[in-house]
Amino acid sequence: MACPADEGSAEIRLHQKNNAVSRAELKDIAAGDAGSTYQFYYDSGKLIFALNDAFPFGDVTATRLLQRRYYYHQGSPILCTRKSVEGPADQVESLLHKAPNEPVDCSFAPKVQRLASAVVRGAAATDELKKLLCPQPPRRTGR
């Protein structure tokens, strides 16, 4: 999926088990070097876990990496955590694995859940994904 005016794009991979989507991957590529990947896990069609990794940013000596985790039960977020590290580009992945999970508020969890609901529908949800991922033009007030 491509956003209008080359403002970014997205790629989706769906993994099935027993004729149902059990896992989905979303690569959200914003304009420039920004973006992130999401991994969604489903049980009987319901989202149970989402992992969000922001693309590394910075330079070779000071690269920052951020990871967020969202846990759901019966359609509601029950725990949200994050890890954040900064260091040399060739060491941030290792540093991230060693970093502790810090609890955070779940205010972003509903958007992640909307993404997961759209992603599981694949190409049928392209318009909805564009609304969720692509920059929207400013609204006119009609004055």
MARBA-3410 file (N, C-alpha, C, O; in Angstrom, 1 decimal):
143
0.8,-1.2,0.0,0.0,0.0,0.0,0.9,1.2,0.0,1.9,1.3,0.7 ~ 0.5,2.2,-0.8,1.3,3.5,-0.9,0.4,4.6,-0.5,-0.7,4.7,-0.8 ~ 1.0,5.5,0.3,0.3,6.7,0.7,0.3,7.7,-0.4,1.3,7.7,-1.2 ~ -0.7,8.6,-0.5,-0.6,9.7,-1.5,0.6,10.6,-1.4,1.2,10.7,-0.3 ~ 1.0,11.1,-2.6,2.1,12.0,-2.6,3.4,11.5,-2.0,4.2,12.2,-1.5
3.6,10.2,-2.1,4.9,9.5,-1.6,5.1,9.9,-0.2,6.3,10.1,0.2 ~ 4.1,9.9,0.6,4.2,10.2,2.1,4.5,9.0,2.9,4.4,9.0,4.1 ~ 4.8,7.9,2.3,5.1,6.6,3.0,4.4,5.4,2.3,3.7,5.6,1.3 ~ 4.6,4.3,2.9,4.0,3.1,2.4,3.9,2.0,3.5,4.4,2.2,4.6 ~ 3.3,0.9,3.2,3.2,-0.2,4.2,3.2,-1.5,3.4,2.8,-1.6,2.3
3.7,-2.5,4.1,3.7,-3.9,3.6,3.1,-4.8,4.7,3.4,-4.6,5.9 ~ 2.3,-5.8,4.3,1.7,-6.7,5.2,2.0,-8.1,4.9,2.1,-8.5,3.7 ~ 2.2,-8.9,5.9,2.4,-10.4,5.8,1.5,-11.1,6.7,1.5,-10.7,7.9 ~ 0.7,-12.0,6.2,-0.3,-12.7,7.1,0.2,-14.2,7.2,0.6,-14.8,6.2 ~ 0.2,-14.7,8.4,0.6,-16.1,8.6,-0.7,-16.9,9.1,-1.3,-16.5,10.1
-1.0,-18.0,8.5,-2.2,-18.7,8.9,-1.9,-20.0,9.6,-0.8,-20.6,9.3 ~ -2.8,-20.4,10.5,-2.7,-21.7,11.2,-4.2,-22.2,11.3,-5.0,-21.4,11.8 ~ -4.4,-23.4,10.8,-5.8,-23.9,10.8,-6.8,-23.0,10.1,-7.9,-22.8,10.6 ~ -6.4,-22.5,8.9,-7.3,-21.6,8.1,-7.7,-20.3,8.8,-8.7,-19.7,8.4 ~ -6.9,-19.9,9.7,-7.2,-18.6,10.4,-5.9,-17.8,10.5,-4.8,-18.4,10.7
-5.9,-16.5,10.5,-4.7,-15.7,10.7,-4.3,-15.8,12.1,-5.1,-15.5,13.0 ~ -3.1,-16.3,12.4,-2.6,-16.4,13.7,-1.5,-15.3,14.0,-1.3,-15.0,15.2 ~ -0.9,-14.8,13.0,0.1,-13.8,13.2,0.1,-12.9,11.9,-0.1,-13.4,10.8 ~ 0.4,-11.6,12.1,0.5,-10.7,11.0,1.6,-9.7,11.3,1.9,-9.4,12.4 ~ 2.3,-9.3,10.2,3.4,-8.4,10.3,3.0,-7.2,9.4,2.6,-7.3,8.3
3.2,-6.0,10.0,3.0,-4.7,9.3,4.3,-3.9,9.3,4.8,-3.7,10.4 ~ 4.8,-3.5,8.2,5.9,-2.7,8.1,5.4,-1.3,7.6,5.0,-1.2,6.4 ~ 5.4,-0.3,8.5,5.0,1.0,8.2,6.2,1.9,7.9,7.0,2.2,8.8 ~ 6.3,2.3,6.6,7.4,3.1,6.2,7.0,4.5,5.9,6.4,4.8,4.9 ~ 7.3,5.4,6.8,7.0,6.8,6.7,8.0,7.5,5.7,9.0,6.9,5.4
7.6,8.7,5.3,8.5,9.4,4.4,9.8,9.7,5.1,9.8,9.9,6.4 ~ 10.9,9.6,4.4,12.2,9.8,5.0,12.7,8.5,5.6,12.5,7.4,5.1 ~ 13.4,8.6,6.8,14.0,7.4,7.4,13.1,6.8,8.5,13.4,5.8,9.1 ~ 11.9,7.4,8.7,11.1,7.0,9.9,10.3,5.8,9.5,10.1,5.4,8.3 ~ 9.7,5.2,10.5,8.8,4.0,10.3,9.0,3.0,11.5,9.7,3.2,12.4
8.2,2.0,11.4,8.2,0.9,12.4,7.6,-0.3,11.9,7.0,-0.4,10.8 ~ 7.9,-1.4,12.6,7.2,-2.7,12.3,6.3,-3.1,13.4,6.6,-2.8,14.6 ~ 5.3,-3.8,13.1,4.3,-4.3,14.1,4.2,-5.8,13.8,4.2,-6.3,12.7 ~ 4.2,-6.6,14.9,3.9,-8.0,14.8,2.6,-8.2,15.7,2.6,-7.9,16.9 ~ 1.6,-8.7,15.1,0.3,-8.9,15.8,0.1,-10.4,15.9,0.3,-11.2,15.0
-0.4,-10.8,17.1,-0.7,-12.3,17.4,-2.1,-12.4,17.7,-2.7,-11.6,18.6 ~ -2.8,-13.4,17.1,-4.3,-13.5,17.3,-4.6,-14.9,17.9,-3.8,-15.9,17.6 ~ -5.6,-15.0,18.6,-6.2,-16.3,19.1,-7.6,-16.3,18.8,-8.4,-15.4,19.3 ~ -8.1,-17.2,17.9,-9.5,-17.3,17.5,-9.9,-16.0,16.9,-11.1,-15.5,17.2 ~ -9.1,-15.3,16.2,-9.4,-14.0,15.5,-9.3,-12.8,16.4,-9.5,-11.7,15.9
-9.0,-12.9,17.7,-8.9,-11.8,18.6,-7.4,-11.5,18.8,-6.6,-12.4,19.0 ~ -7.1,-10.2,18.8,-5.7,-9.7,19.1,-5.4,-10.1,20.6,-6.1,-9.7,21.5 ~ -4.2,-10.7,20.8,-3.8,-11.0,22.2,-2.5,-10.3,22.5,-2.1,-10.1,23.7 ~ -1.7,-10.0,21.5,-0.4,-9.4,21.7,0.1,-8.6,20.5,-0.2,-9.1,19.3 ~ 0.7,-7.5,20.7,1.3,-6.7,19.6,2.7,-6.2,20.0,2.9,-5.8,21.2
3.6,-6.3,19.1,5.0,-5.9,19.3,5.3,-4.8,18.3,5.1,-5.0,17.1 ~ 5.8,-3.7,18.7,6.1,-2.5,17.8,7.5,-2.1,18.0,7.9,-1.7,19.1 ~ 8.3,-2.2,16.9,9.7,-1.8,16.9,9.8,-0.6,16.0,9.5,-0.7,14.8 ~ 10.2,0.5,16.5,10.5,1.7,15.7,11.8,1.4,15.0,12.7,0.8,15.5 ~ 11.9,1.9,13.7,13.2,1.8,13.0,14.3,2.5,13.8,14.0,3.6,14.3
15.5,1.9,13.8,16.6,2.6,14.5,16.8,4.0,13.8,16.7,4.2,12.6 ~ 17.1,5.0,14.7,17.4,6.3,14.1,18.6,6.9,14.8,18.9,6.5,16.0 ~ 19.2,7.8,14.2,20.4,8.4,14.8,21.6,8.2,13.8,21.4,8.2,12.6 ~ 22.8,8.2,14.3,23.9,7.9,13.4,24.7,6.7,13.9,24.3,6.0,14.9 ~ 25.8,6.4,13.4,26.6,5.2,13.7,27.0,5.2,15.1,27.1,4.1,15.7
27.4,6.3,15.7,27.8,6.3,17.1,26.7,6.4,18.1,26.9,6.0,19.3 ~ 25.6,7.0,17.8,24.5,7.1,18.7,23.1,6.8,18.0,22.4,7.7,17.6 ~ 22.8,5.5,18.0,21.6,5.1,17.4,20.6,4.8,18.5,21.0,4.2,19.5 ~ 19.3,5.2,18.3,18.3,4.9,19.3,17.3,3.9,18.8,17.0,3.9,17.6 ~ 16.9,3.0,19.7,15.9,2.0,19.3,14.8,1.9,20.4,15.1,1.9,21.5
13.6,1.9,19.9,12.5,1.8,20.8,11.6,0.7,20.5,11.3,0.4,19.3 ~ 11.1,-0.1,21.5,10.2,-1.2,21.3,9.0,-1.1,22.3,9.2,-0.7,23.5 ~ 7.8,-1.3,21.8,6.6,-1.3,22.6,5.9,-2.6,22.6,5.9,-3.3,21.5 ~ 5.4,-3.1,23.7,4.6,-4.3,23.7,3.2,-4.0,24.3,3.1,-3.3,25.3 ~ 2.2,-4.7,23.7,0.8,-4.5,24.1,0.2,-5.9,24.3,0.2,-6.7,23.4
-0.3,-6.1,25.5,-1.0,-7.3,25.8,-2.5,-7.1,26.0,-2.9,-6.1,26.6 ~ -3.3,-8.0,25.4,-4.7,-7.8,25.3,-5.4,-9.0,25.9,-4.9,-10.2,25.8 ~ -6.6,-8.8,26.5,-7.4,-9.9,27.0,-8.9,-9.6,26.7,-9.3,-8.5,27.2 ~ -9.6,-10.4,26.0,-11.0,-10.2,25.7,-11.2,-8.8,25.1,-12.2,-8.1,25.4 ~ -10.3,-8.4,24.2,-10.5,-7.1,23.5,-10.0,-5.9,24.2,-10.2,-4.8,23.6
-9.5,-6.0,25.4,-9.0,-4.8,26.1,-7.5,-4.9,26.4,-7.0,-6.0,26.7 ~ -6.8,-3.8,26.4,-5.4,-3.8,26.8,-5.3,-4.1,28.3,-6.0,-3.5,29.1 ~ -4.4,-5.0,28.7,-4.2,-5.3,30.1,-2.8,-4.9,30.6,-2.6,-4.7,31.8 ~ -1.8,-4.8,29.7,-0.5,-4.4,30.0,0.2,-3.8,28.8,0.1,-4.3,27.7 ~ 0.9,-2.7,29.0,1.7,-2.1,28.0,3.1,-1.7,28.5,3.2,-1.2,29.6
4.1,-2.1,27.8,5.5,-1.8,28.2,6.3,-1.3,27.1,5.9,-1.3,25.9 ~ 7.5,-0.8,27.4,8.4,-0.3,26.4,9.8,-0.5,26.9,10.1,-0.6,28.0 ~ 10.7,-0.6,25.9,12.1,-0.6,26.0,12.7,0.4,25.2,12.3,0.6,24.0 ~ 13.7,1.1,25.6,14.4,2.1,24.9,15.9,2.1,25.1,16.3,2.1,26.3 ~ 16.7,2.0,24.1,18.1,2.0,24.3,18.8,3.0,23.3,18.2,3.3,22.2
20.0,3.4,23.6,20.8,4.2,22.7,22.2,3.7,22.8,22.7,3.4,23.9 ~ 22.9,3.7,21.7,24.3,3.2,21.7,24.8,3.1,20.3,24.1,3.6,19.3 ~ 26.0,2.6,20.1,26.6,2.4,18.8,25.6,1.5,17.9,25.0,0.6,18.4 ~ 25.5,1.8,16.7,24.6,1.2,15.8,24.8,-0.4,15.8,23.8,-1.1,15.7 ~ 26.0,-0.8,15.9,26.2,-2.3,15.8,25.9,-3.0,17.2,26.1,-4.2,17.3
25.5,-2.2,18.2,25.2,-2.8,19.5,23.8,-2.6,20.0,23.4,-3.2,21.0 ~ 23.0,-1.8,19.3,21.7,-1.5,19.9,20.8,-2.7,20.0,20.0,-2.8,20.9 ~ 20.8,-3.6,19.0,20.0,-4.8,19.1,20.3,-5.6,20.4,19.4,-6.1,21.1 ~ 21.6,-5.8,20.6,22.0,-6.6,21.8,21.6,-5.8,23.1,21.1,-6.4,24.0 ~ 21.8,-4.5,23.1,21.4,-3.7,24.2,19.9,-3.8,24.5,19.4,-3.8,25.6
19.1,-3.8,23.4,17.6,-3.9,23.5,17.2,-5.2,24.2,16.3,-5.2,25.1 ~ 17.8,-6.3,23.9,17.5,-7.6,24.5,17.8,-7.6,26.0,17.1,-8.3,26.7 ~ 18.8,-6.8,26.4,19.1,-6.8,27.8,18.4,-5.7,28.6,18.3,-5.8,29.8 ~ 17.7,-4.8,27.9,17.0,-3.7,28.6,15.8,-4.2,29.3,15.1,-5.1,28.8 ~ 15.4,-3.6,30.4,14.2,-4.0,31.1,12.9,-3.5,30.4,13.0,-2.4,29.8
11.8,-4.2,30.6,10.5,-3.7,30.1,10.0,-2.7,31.2,10.0,-3.0,32.3 ~ 9.7,-1.5,30.7,9.1,-0.5,31.7,7.6,-0.4,31.4,7.2,-0.1,30.3 ~ 6.8,-0.5,32.4,5.4,-0.3,32.2,5.1,1.1,31.8,5.6,2.1,32.3 ~ 4.1,1.3,30.8,3.7,2.6,30.4,2.2,2.6,30.3,1.5,1.5,30.3 ~ 1.6,3.8,30.2,0.1,3.8,30.1,-0.3,3.2,28.7,0.5,3.2,27.8
-1.5,2.8,28.6,-1.9,2.1,27.4,-2.7,3.0,26.4,-3.6,2.5,25.7 ~ -2.4,4.3,26.5,-3.2,5.3,25.7,-3.1,5.0,24.2,-4.0,5.4,23.4 ~ -2.0,4.4,23.7,-1.8,4.1,22.3,-2.4,2.8,21.9,-2.5,2.5,20.7 ~ -2.8,1.9,22.9,-3.2,0.6,22.6,-4.5,0.5,21.7,-4.6,-0.4,20.9 ~ -5.5,1.4,21.8,-6.6,1.4,20.9,-6.2,1.6,19.5,-6.8,0.9,18.6
-5.3,2.4,19.2,-4.8,2.6,17.8,-4.2,1.4,17.3,-4.4,0.9,16.1 ~ -3.3,0.7,18.1,-2.7,-0.5,17.7,-3.7,-1.6,17.5,-3.6,-2.4,16.5 ~ -4.7,-1.6,18.3,-5.8,-2.6,18.1,-6.6,-2.3,16.8,-6.9,-3.3,16.1 ~ -6.8,-1.1,16.4,-7.5,-0.8,15.1,-6.6,-1.2,14.0,-7.0,-1.7,13.0 ~ -5.2,-0.9,14.1,-4.3,-1.4,13.1,-4.4,-2.9,12.9,-4.5,-3.4,11.8
-4.4,-3.6,14.0,-4.4,-5.1,14.0,-5.7,-5.6,13.4,-5.7,-6.6,12.6 ~ -6.8,-4.9,13.6,-8.1,-5.3,13.1,-8.1,-5.1,11.6,-8.7,-5.9,10.8 ~ -7.5,-4.1,11.1,-7.4,-3.8,9.7,-6.4,-4.7,9.0,-6.7,-5.3,7.9 ~ -5.3,-4.9,9.6,-4.2,-5.8,9.0,-4.7,-7.2,8.7,-4.4,-7.8,7.7 ~ -5.4,-7.7,9.7,-5.9,-9.1,9.6,-6.8,-9.3,8.4,-7.0,-10.4,7.9
-7.4,-8.2,7.9,-8.3,-8.3,6.7,-7.5,-8.2,5.4,-8.1,-8.3,4.3 ~ -6.2,-7.9,5.5,-5.4,-7.8,4.3,-5.8,-6.7,3.3,-6.1,-5.6,3.7 ~ -5.8,-7.0,2.0,-6.1,-6.0,1.0,-7.4,-5.4,1.1,-7.6,-4.3,0.6 ~ -8.4,-6.1,1.7,-9.7,-5.6,1.8,-9.8,-4.3,2.7,-10.8,-3.6,2.7 ~ -8.7,-4.1,3.5,-8.7,-3.0,4.4,-7.8,-1.9,4.0,-7.4,-1.1,4.8
-7.4,-1.8,2.7,-6.4,-0.9,2.3,-6.9,0.6,2.6,-6.0,1.4,3.0 ~ -8.1,0.9,2.3,-8.6,2.3,2.6,-8.5,2.6,4.0,-8.1,3.7,4.4 ~ -8.9,1.7,4.9,-8.8,1.9,6.4,-7.4,2.1,6.8,-7.1,3.0,7.6 ~ -6.5,1.3,6.3,-5.0,1.4,6.6,-4.5,2.7,6.2,-3.7,3.3,6.9 ~ -4.9,3.2,5.0,-4.4,4.5,4.6,-4.8,5.6,5.6,-4.0,6.5,5.9
-6.1,5.5,6.1,-6.5,6.5,7.1,-5.7,6.4,8.4,-5.5,7.5,9.0 ~ -5.3,5.2,8.7,-4.6,5.0,10.0,-3.1,5.4,9.9,-2.5,5.8,10.9 ~ -2.5,5.1,8.7,-1.1,5.3,8.6,-0.6,6.5,7.8,0.5,7.0,8.1 ~ -1.4,6.9,6.8,-0.9,8.0,6.0,-1.2,9.4,6.6,-2.2,9.5,7.2 ~ -0.3,10.3,6.4,-0.6,11.7,6.9,-1.8,12.2,6.2,-2.0,12.1,5.0
-2.7,12.8,7.0,-4.0,13.4,6.5,-3.8,14.9,6.2,-3.1,15.6,7.0 ~ -4.4,15.3,5.1,-4.3,16.8,4.8,-5.1,17.5,5.8,-6.1,17.0,6.4 ~ -4.7,18.8,6.1,-5.5,19.6,7.1,-6.9,19.8,6.7,-7.2,19.9,5.5 ~ -7.8,19.7,7.6,-9.2,19.9,7.4,-9.5,21.4,7.1,-9.0,22.3,7.7 ~ -10.4,21.6,6.1,-10.9,23.0,5.8,-12.0,23.3,6.7,-12.9,22.4,7.0
-12.1,24.5,7.2,-13.1,24.9,8.1,-14.3,25.5,7.4,-15.4,25.8,8.0 ~ -14.2,25.8,6.1,-15.3,26.3,5.3,-15.5,27.8,5.5,-16.5,28.3,5.1 ~ -14.5,28.5,6.0,-14.7,30.0,6.2,-14.2,30.7,5.0,-14.2,31.9,5.0
END
